Amino acid sequence: MAYAKLASLPPEFGLYSSFVGVAIYWLSATSHVISAGPVAVFSSLLSVILEHALPQLPEYADTPWIIAGCLSVVLGCIVMAIGLFRIGFIVDFIPLPAIAAFMTGSALSIAMGQIPTLMGNNTADGYDTRAATYLVFGNFFKYIKHCDLNAAIGLTALFMLYAVRWGCGYASRRWPQHEKTFFFINTLRSGFVILLYTLISFLVNRNHHDDPKFSILKTIPRGFQHMGVPVVNSRILSAVAAKLPSAIIVLVIEHISIAKSFARLSNYTIDPNQELIAIGLTNIFGPFFGGYPATGSFSRTAIKAKAGVRTPLAGV
């Protein structure tokens, strides 16, 4: 849901993408551990694409997921074609410095874009959290007086996340025979913190649902509310065409690099072309269930690798 919000989509679309990714990807994958679904970097890129396309497509201002679904189908077709024509080797020639620069820039943009929400001043009049990163950073201090109770919730949750992470790291060094146990405690810290603060939110806001004391997600629709044939037309394609090369590169590089890295750690090899076919199919069929573009996730893949999975079916 957080990835969907990062992509400027309603939170339920993150759930759709997570489900479809693991339900389809394993059917034709060669990586044992990859977990396909929404990821931070591509969600950030999708937000930029939507921001670029919506002024040209005002009829989709209230339904931006239609554009995201069209983009997913197009990307899926292109990536699958790369795999079918056995030209996946071209990813080996993409410069690493360029990839590192993009990933670093995305990380900074994502972090700075979330700080106003963390501190509660993102709703201040005149504060555009979708502006350039340097403007968001500068204006944060200009509007810092608008921070509210959200800052207390956000900062304590952030502190708890890092405290658990530090504690598990220290415990792993102190008691190396229990390293695996502390690893899983560390990976579960996000879920624990979310559950704890969900309980706090319930206790504080149960009688204030229409006017909560701090920001909450509110109602998430049940089931697949946006199933259907995705809309693919020339107007949407022309609006997103300029961003397609960067979207393809991010989708392919992130997936293949993660797949190769974990394959080396587990002493097996993957077929890059087959992986491209698998992730292409995932993105083609995802929008039929309401999903938006998905690729391999490093953090979720690391958990599966540490758990000792042996086949792609483990994702299901």
Secondary structure by P-SEA (a helix, b strand, c coil): caaaaaacccaaaaaaaaaaaaaccccccccccccccccaaaaaaaaaaaaacccccccccccaaaaaaaaaaaaaaaaaaaaaaccccccccccaaaaaaaaaaaaaaaaaaaccccccccccccccccccaaaaaaacccccccccaaaaaaaaaaaaaaaaaaaaaaaaaacccaaaaaaaaaaaaaaaaaaaaaaaaaaaccccccccccccccccccccccccbbbbcaaaaaaaccaaaaaaaaaaaaaaaaaaaaaaaacccccaaaaaaaaaaaaaaccccccccccccaaaaaaaaaaccccccccc
